[in-house]
Amino acid sequence: MGMVVTVGRIRPCPLMDLRMVVVVHNTMRGAASGSILNAELLVSEGYLQ
């Protein structure tokens, strides 16, 4: 049980450096808690007020 991230299909992108597919399986944290963490990160990085 835990948090697992799998990255695949890494390829060059004409707009950005890389394009990839990321799959996350999170059995420790629910979707709501993950959404709150993402929102807090966006605020701390200055993307949201």
Beta strands, then each sheet from edge to edge (+ up, - down):
strand 1: 3-12
strand 2: 18-26
sheet 1: 1+ 2-
end
